[in-house]
Amino acid sequence: MQLRKLTKDEDLSFFEMLNDEAFDASETFSIQEFLKAQDEGLLDILAIETSEPVGYAVISVNNEVAYMGYFAIDASKRGHGLGGQALELIKETYAPRQLVIETEKVDRKTPYESLKMRRRRFYLSHHLHLSHYEDIFRGNPYQIMCTHANLRLKAFQDILEQLLKMGYDPVLYKEGEK
C-alpha cells in the first residue's frame, strides 16, 4: 500500500465518485476544490493505492498536528483491512505529529447511528482517543479524536485557521459547552 499526492493532470473520476459516495454534499468539498487548496499549500489530497486506487485522504499539517479532515475507502473494498492499513500508514507517515480526525457525533436516536458507531469503533481500535472537543461544520456535529491522550489544541486551531482560506469553518468547542 502506498500514499501518493493527487494531481489535477490525472483521471480523477474514481476519486470524484468516491467523494460523492462517501460523504454527504453538506459535509465535503469537491475534488477540484481540494486540489485548488492543495495548490495553495493548505492541504494534501492523497491517493491510497494498492495495485489500484482504493481510497483517499485529505490532510493538513503543521509541526505538531496532522489533521485528516477526510478519509474514504471504496465501498467495494471495505471489510478487508484496507482502511486499517491505510490509517496505520498515514500515522507512520506523519509521525511524530499527532493525528487528529473528526467523526460524526453519535446520537443513538436515528437509524444512521449504527454506521456512526462503526466508524467510531474503527478509530478507537486504531488507538485514537476521544479528545473531549467537538465541532460543528455546516450544521453537522462532530467529535474530535486524536492519537496521544491530549489534543494539541493550539496546533489544531492553527490548522483550522489556515483552512478558513478554503471556506472550511467549523465551530470548535469543549465537549458539553455548546
VENGI-V239141 format. One record per residue. N is the residue number from 1. RES is the residue in one small letter. PHI is phi in whole degrees, -180 to 180 (none if undefined). Layout:
# VENGI-V239141
N:RES:PHI  N:RES:PHI
This chain:
# VENGI-V239141
1:m:none  2:q:-143  3:l:-110  4:r:-142  5:k:-69  6:l:-72  7:t:-128  8:k:-76  9:d:-90  10:e:-112  11:d:-72  12:l:-103  13:s:-59  14:f:-60  15:f:-70  16:e:-66  17:m:-62  18:l:-65  19:n:-59  20:d:-67  21:e:-76  22:a:-85  23:f:-130  24:d:-67  25:a:-56  26:s:-75  27:e:-104  28:t:-138  29:f:-116  30:s:-75  31:i:-59  32:q:-64  33:e:-65  34:f:-61  35:l:-64  36:k:-64  37:a:-65  38:q:-65  39:d:-60  40:e:-86  41:g:79  42:l:-86  43:l:-163  44:d:-121  45:i:-108  46:l:-111  47:a:-76  48:i:-105  49:e:-131  50:t:-107  51:s:-84  52:e:-150  53:p:-64  54:v:-122  55:g:-179  56:y:-153  57:a:-138  58:v:-117  59:i:-132  60:s:-116  61:v:-131  62:n:-136  63:n:-66  64:e:-112  65:v:-132  66:a:-116  67:y:-98  68:m:-95  69:g:-75  70:y:-144  71:f:-151  72:a:-144  73:i:-118  74:d:-52  75:a:-55  76:s:-72  77:k:-108  78:r:-72  79:g:85  80:h:-118  81:g:86  82:l:-68  83:g:-63  84:g:-65  85:q:-62  86:a:-63  87:l:-62  88:e:-64  89:l:-63  90:i:-64  91:k:-60  92:e:-65  93:t:-61  94:y:-100  95:a:-62  96:p:-91  97:r:-62  98:q:-78  99:l:-84  100:v:-123  101:i:-136  102:e:-115  103:t:-134  104:e:-57  105:k:-70  106:v:-88  107:d:-108  108:r:68  109:k:-108  110:t:-125  111:p:-61  112:y:-70  113:e:-63  114:s:-64  115:l:-67  116:k:-62  117:m:-64  118:r:-62  119:r:-63  120:r:-62  121:r:-61  122:f:-58  123:y:-67  124:l:-62  125:s:-68  126:h:-106  127:h:67  128:l:-99  129:h:-121  130:l:-67  131:s:-92  132:h:73  133:y:-120  134:e:-136  135:d:-148  136:i:-126  137:f:-130  138:r:51  139:g:82  140:n:-100  141:p:-86  142:y:-133  143:q:-105  144:i:-93  145:m:-120  146:c:-157  147:t:-78  148:h:72  149:a:-73  150:n:-119  151:l:-62  152:r:-80  153:l:-57  154:k:-61  155:a:-64  156:f:-66  157:q:-61  158:d:-62  159:i:-65  160:l:-59  161:e:-63  162:q:-64  163:l:-73  164:l:-57  165:k:-62  166:m:-104  167:g:92  168:y:-88  169:d:-137  170:p:-70  171:v:-99  172:l:-93  173:y:-154  174:k:-73  175:e:-50  176:g:86  177:e:-96  178:k:-100
